[in-house]
Amino acid sequence: MLHASKICVRFIVSLSLILLCLSVLGCSEPKEPWDLHTDQGRTLMEQGKFPEAEKELQSALTLAEQFGSQDPRLIQSLTNLAILHNAKGAPEEAEALLQKTVAIHENAPNPDTTGLAVSLSNLGALYVTQKKFDEAQQYFERALAIREKAQGPDDPETIRDVENLAGLFVRQSQFDNAEPYLKRVLASAEQTNEPESPKLLESPNLVEPLNNLALLYRAQEKYDQAETLLLRALKIKEEQLGLTNPNLLGSLNNLALLYSSAKQLAKAIPLLERMVTITEEGFGKEHPRVAITLNQLAEIHRLQNQTEQAIPIIQRAIGIIEKAEGPEHSGLSGPLNNLAVLYLNSGQYADADPVFQRAIAITEETMGKSHFRVERALRNYAQLLRKMDRAEEALSLETRADAIIEKNTQNPIPAE
């Protein structure tokens, strides 16, 4: 079986699984030493200068410890250092620091429940990065309970904790567990639905929760429910931005991917054609973004056995990439393979042969000889060679493909 590339735009639920800094305390001029060390440490950390940043942030912590255990600058300093340690690949040190922030809040004479919830969320987020999902769930749930009691069920910070739990379950592909949390996020957004202008029927703030729940439904193969939500999100953006704004591309792509997953390919075509037009108008007809959408459109035509429509589209995509990025660019590997497959499917074997060879050469050069795309292209080319009665050459390619599979099984590489 041939393995042509599929629409591979990745849609990720956009949630708040990040370490959350406490708000910086307001300071008067001139700045105190703690402020100077903190500001400099953060700047250095953003620049990736971790040793220098650690020295500054450690100096800030030393000063903060002199202010007393209940001074908010101590929590801030511990959190800043935790973020630094996690960024430089020392999660154990980060965990110990964040545990200290939780303990400080818990042992306070008058606990700051809001601050405790922040520290709990930070620690939960750290555990997510360590793939300690049970621990992360425990801390996120505790933070959520505190927020609900202290700030109410629909406070933005409460909803952030709800999103964290949803994201945790999505990360583990536990979609049924994530669903009620994403429904709650959407319901909360709908309760506070206040359009920004009289021209809008619904607020743009609904778009993200609509998309998140829709993408979850797509993962659950609940395609009808996903379609309803995505169409609603698209309508909101169209009312806000107009019908040709490039910021519509994400919503249109979400719908196209949904229809592709649901095998409703005919519905995907007008969406992708619209995306091509919007991208051309927004970025220019020779922009690489146009090539990406053309490749997707050609693939939909191929899946419907519409080879004659697909070939000129993919040829145009290749021409755009060659002109914009050069004839050896890695972005050509997929479109070239797809074009060769189209030639193969339509019996144009002589045309397919050099295109397969070029696709394999570019993929090996830019991605490595053991990349999974090389394995796929080798097998596709072997199919062509067998049809051309070149069985010995085909067997050689299949043997190389098998070796790639074996190597990657022993030493897995991250999936794209």
C-alpha positions, 0 to 999 in steps of 0.5 A: 500500500502506498503511503502518501502524506496526509494533511498534517497540520497539528491542532493542539488544545491551547491550555494554560499548562505553564508555570505561573509567576506571581505578579511583580510587586510594584516598586518605587524609584530608585529600585531596591537591591531585591528588585534589581537582582530579580529584574536582572535575573529574569532578563538573563533567563530570557536570554538563556544565560542560566548560570548568570541568571541563577546567580542574580536570582539566588542573590534575590532569594537571599535578600528575600529570606531576610524579609521574613517568611510571610513577605511575598517577595520570598514566594516570588524569589522561590518561584523565579528560581524554580522556573529557572531550574526547570528551564535548564533541565533540573526539575528536582530542584524546581520541585523542591523550591515550589514545595517550599512555596506551598509550605509557606502558604500552608503554615501562614497564620492567615493563609493567602488562599489565592497565593496557595492556589497559584503555588499549587497550580505551579507545582501541578504544571511542573509535574505535567512536564515530568509526566507525573500525571497523578501528582499533577492532577492532585495539585490541580484539583486542590487548586481548583477547589480553593479557587472555587471557594475563594473566588467563585466558579466562574472567576478567570483564575478558577477557569484557568485551573479547570483548563489545566485539568482538561489539558492534563487529561488531553495530554494523556488522551483521556478524552472522556475525562477532559470533556466535562472540564472543557464543557465547563470552560465553554459554559462559563465563557457563554455566561459572560458573553458580551460582544465587543460591539453591537455588530457582533452577535457573540464575543470573540472570547468564545472562539478558543473554548469552542475550538478546544471542545470541538477538537476534543470531539474530533478526537472522540470521533463525535464529528457532528458535534465538532462541526457545530462548534467549529462552524459557530467559531468560524461565524464569530470570527467572520463577523469580527474580522470579515470574510477574507482576513488571514486570521480566519485560516486557523478556523477554516483549517480546523474545519477542513481537518474535521471533514478529512477525519470524517471522510467528508472530503467533498466538504473540505475542498471549498474550505481549502480553496478559500484558504488558498485565496485568503493566503494569496491575498494576504501574503502573495501568490508565491508565499510558502504558506500558499504551498502548504494549503495547495499540498493539502488541497491536492491530497484531498483530491488524491483521496477522492481519486481525482488525480487530474485535479491534484497534479497541477495543484501539487506542481504549483506548490512545488514551484512556489517552494523551489522559488521561495526556499530553493530546490533542495529545501526540506519542505519539498520532500512531502510534496515531491513524494505526493506528486510521484504517488499521483504519477504512479496512480495515473500510470505515468511511470516515467514521470514518477521515477525521477520525482521519487528519486529526488524526493528520497535524496532531499529527505535523506539530506535534510532529515537523515537517512533513517527518518520515517519519511525516507522509509515511506518514500522508499516503499512508494518508490518500490511499488513503482519499480515493481510495476516497471518490472524492476523487482530486484531494485524494488527488493533492495529499497524494501530491504532499506526500508525494513532496516529503517523500521528496525533501527527506529524501533530500537531507538525511537525518534520523536513523532512529528 
